[in-house]
Amino acid sequence: MEDCLGLLQVLSDGTVRRFPPPPFPAGDACDDGRVEWRDAVYDADNNLGVRMYRPKGAEAEHKKTNTKLPVLVYFPGGGFCFGSYSYPKNHALCLRMAAELPAVVCSFEHRLAPEHRLPAAFEDAAAALLWLPGQVLRNPWLAGRADPRRVFVSGTSSGACVAHQMAVRFGTAGLHPLKVAGYILLMPYFLSEEPTPSELSTPATALLSRERSDRYVRLAMPAGWNKDHPLVNPFGPYSPSLAAADVGRVLVVAAERDLVRDKNLEYAERMKALGKDVRLALFPGQEHAFCAIKPLSAAADEVIRLIRRFI
């Protein structure tokens, strides 16, 4: 009945089948020894994990210079229906960010639709962020290396939707004693029932086509809801005002040839109109989630440089 890029199938009897992603052609070449990483569980009840990355030599550098690294929280994309920190391309991107920003990177997974429709992903993300302070302050693998005053929350596509909602919920001071210094939204999967020109002009062959996007909506939205749900349409008819939200600094990355381009541009424009400190970068010629789909590309290089300047 439904097929999502060969990663998820829903059968006529309601059975959900999941399949591993294809291997990344670059293989182990992405893991060039600059970064060490380990997995942990942040929600044992739902068996949800996090992959934590740190540049090698971070401890020695701290002892030498008494400097700590920023913490980058990352929520992978996948239309709320698939995706994990263990996906090879997500892993490759996080390896690069840890080494080149440099930063301590924590890549969190969440429950997936259709087994767990929204707001499950957002509830899990909130639980992940509430789990983080104890780890940054007391986990020997992170403490002493991670700067609790420089935490950045980021995501790609649906993961960027999650990051936005975390900005609304936690702002800059809601994770005390950690301080959230900024939010980074990479091509957030913002939608609306009223189609935009970029949605109408997206070809059927695009990675995020209208057909695929509508499929994710069918599988992920709460029963009875459409694309104007406040979780995916922050300025929709049912969305609360963001005027009082203390979101701090926000970086929005948009792609020219992306179905959600216009919603991304509108978001940045309307947040600026509310007096928010929002920076927008539009990448010409790129498609949806380009830096996560091609984490070794020249365009991904530029995204990492952009994030480095931002943090």
GILINJO-V956127 format. One record per pair of residues at least 6 apart in sequence whose C-alpha atoms are under 7 Angstrom apart, sorted by sequence separation. I is the first residue (numbers start at 1). J is the second residue. D is the distance in whole Angstrom. If there is no record, write none. Layout:
I|J|D / I|J|D
This chain:
3|9|5 / 10|16|5 / 41|47|7 / 42|48|6 / 43|49|7 / 62|68|6 / 77|83|6 / 85|91|6 / 97|103|7 / 98|104|6 / 136|142|5 / 137|143|5 / 154|160|6 / 173|179|6 / 203|209|6 / 227|233|7 / 230|236|6 / 255|261|6 / 272|278|6 / 294|300|7 / 2|9|6 / 3|10|7 / 9|16|6 / 10|17|6 / 41|48|6 / 42|49|6 / 76|83|6 / 98|105|6 / 135|142|7 / 136|143|5 / 172|179|6 / 173|180|7 / 202|209|6 / 254|261|6 / 271|278|7 / 2|10|5 / 9|17|5 / 41|49|4 / 42|50|7 / 76|84|6 / 155|163|6 / 172|180|5 / 228|236|6 / 230|238|6 / 291|299|7 / 1|10|6 / 8|17|6 / 9|18|6 / 40|49|6 / 41|50|6 / 76|85|7 / 111|120|6 / 112|121|7 / 154|163|6 / 172|181|6 / 228|237|7 / 229|238|7 / 230|239|5 / 291|300|5 / 1|11|5 / 8|18|5 / 39|49|7 / 40|50|5 / 111|121|6 / 136|146|6 / 153|163|6 / 217|227|7 / 254|264|6 / 268|278|6 / 1|12|6 / 7|18|6 / 8|19|6 / 39|50|6 / 40|51|6 / 94|105|7 / 110|121|5 / 199|210|7 / 7|19|5 / 39|51|4 / 136|148|7 / 268|280|7 / 7|20|6 / 38|51|6 / 39|52|6 / 7|21|6 / 37|51|7 / 38|52|5 / 76|90|7 / 110|124|6 / 37|52|5 / 38|53|7 / 110|125|7 / 37|53|4 / 167|183|7 / 252|268|7 / 36|53|6 / 37|54|6 / 35|53|7 / 36|54|6 / 35|54|6 / 36|55|6 / 35|55|4 / 36|56|6 / 163|183|7 / 34|55|6 / 35|56|5 / 34|56|6 / 85|107|6 / 163|185|7 / 85|108|6 / 85|109|6 / 84|109|5 / 160|185|5 / 160|186|6 / 256|282|6 / 160|187|7 / 161|188|5 / 250|277|6 / 251|278|6 / 252|279|6 / 253|280|6 / 254|281|6 / 255|282|6 / 256|283|6 / 151|179|6 / 152|180|6 / 160|188|5 / 161|189|6 / 249|277|5 / 250|278|5 / 251|279|5 / 252|280|5 / 253|281|5 / 254|282|5 / 255|283|5 / 256|284|5 / 257|285|6 / 149|178|6 / 150|179|6 / 151|180|5 / 152|181|6 / 153|182|7 / 154|183|6 / 155|184|7 / 156|185|6 / 157|186|6 / 160|189|7 / 161|190|7 / 248|277|7 / 249|278|6 / 250|279|6 / 251|280|6 / 252|281|6 / 253|282|6 / 254|283|6 / 255|284|6 / 256|285|6 / 257|286|6 / 258|287|5 / 82|112|6 / 148|178|5 / 149|179|5 / 150|180|6 / 151|181|5 / 152|182|5 / 153|183|5 / 154|184|4 / 155|185|6 / 156|186|5 / 157|187|5 / 158|188|6 / 256|286|6 / 257|287|5 / 258|288|5 / 72|103|6 / 81|112|5 / 148|179|6 / 149|180|7 / 150|181|5 / 152|183|6 / 153|184|6 / 154|185|6 / 155|186|6 / 156|187|6 / 157|188|4 / 158|189|5 / 243|274|6 / 255|286|5 / 256|287|7 / 71|103|6 / 72|104|6 / 73|105|6 / 74|106|6 / 75|107|6 / 80|112|6 / 81|113|5 / 156|188|6 / 157|189|5 / 255|287|6 / 69|102|7 / 70|103|5 / 71|104|5 / 72|105|5 / 73|106|5 / 74|107|5 / 75|108|6 / 80|113|6 / 81|114|7 / 255|288|6 / 51|85|6 / 69|103|5 / 70|104|6 / 71|105|6 / 72|106|6 / 73|107|6 / 74|108|6 / 75|109|7 / 193|227|5 / 69|104|6 / 192|227|5 / 193|228|6 / 191|227|6 / 192|228|5 / 191|228|7 / 122|162|6 / 126|166|7 / 191|232|6 / 192|233|6 / 104|146|6 / 190|232|5 / 191|233|5 / 55|98|6 / 189|232|7 / 190|233|5 / 54|98|6 / 55|99|5 / 53|98|6 / 130|175|7 / 133|178|6 / 54|103|7 / 54|104|5 / 209|259|7 / 53|104|6 / 54|105|7 / 208|259|7 / 53|105|5 / 52|105|6 / 53|106|6 / 52|106|5 / 51|106|6 / 52|107|6 / 50|106|6 / 51|107|5 / 202|258|7 / 50|107|5 / 51|108|7 / 202|259|6 / 50|108|4 / 49|108|6 / 50|109|6 / 35|95|6 / 49|109|6 / 198|258|7 / 199|259|4 / 48|109|6 / 198|259|5 / 199|260|6 / 30|92|6 / 48|110|6 / 198|260|7 / 35|98|7 / 198|261|6 / 24|88|6 / 31|95|7 / 35|99|6 / 198|262|6 / 23|88|6 / 24|89|6 / 34|99|6 / 21|87|7 / 182|248|6 / 183|249|6 / 184|250|6 / 185|251|6 / 186|252|6 / 187|253|6 / 196|262|6 / 181|248|7 / 182|249|5 / 183|250|5 / 184|251|5 / 185|252|5 / 186|253|5 / 187|254|5 / 181|249|7 / 182|250|6 / 183|251|6 / 184|252|6 / 185|253|6 / 186|254|7 / 187|255|7 / 191|260|7 / 190|260|6 / 161|232|6 / 189|260|6 / 191|263|7 / 190|263|6 / 171|245|7 / 172|246|7 / 190|264|7 / 71|146|6 / 171|246|5 / 172|247|6 / 68|144|7 / 69|145|6 / 70|146|6 / 71|147|7 / 171|247|5 / 172|248|6 / 188|264|7 / 68|145|5 / 69|146|5 / 70|147|5 / 168|245|6 / 171|248|7 / 187|264|7 / 68|146|5 / 69|147|5 / 80|158|6 / 68|147|5 / 71|150|6 / 72|151|6 / 73|152|6 / 74|153|6 / 75|154|6 / 76|155|6 / 77|156|5 / 79|158|5 / 168|247|6 / 70|150|5 / 71|151|5 / 72|152|5 / 73|153|5 / 74|154|5 / 75|155|4 / 76|156|6 / 77|157|5 / 78|158|6 / 167|247|5 / 208|288|6 / 70|151|6 / 71|152|6 / 72|153|6 / 73|154|6 / 74|155|5 / 75|156|7 / 77|158|5 / 72|154|7 / 77|159|5 / 62|145|7 / 76|159|5 / 75|159|5 / 42|128|6 / 59|145|6 / 58|145|6 / 42|131|7 / 187|288|7 / 118|220|6 / 187|289|6 / 117|220|5 / 118|221|6 / 117|221|6 / 118|222|6 / 114|219|5 / 117|222|6 / 113|219|6 / 114|220|6 / 113|220|5 / 157|289|6 / 156|289|6 / 81|216|7 / 79|216|6 / 81|220|7 / 80|220|6 / 93|292|6 / 90|292|6 / 93|295|5 / 89|292|6 / 92|295|6 / 89|293|7 / 89|295|7 / 97|304|7 / 101|308|5
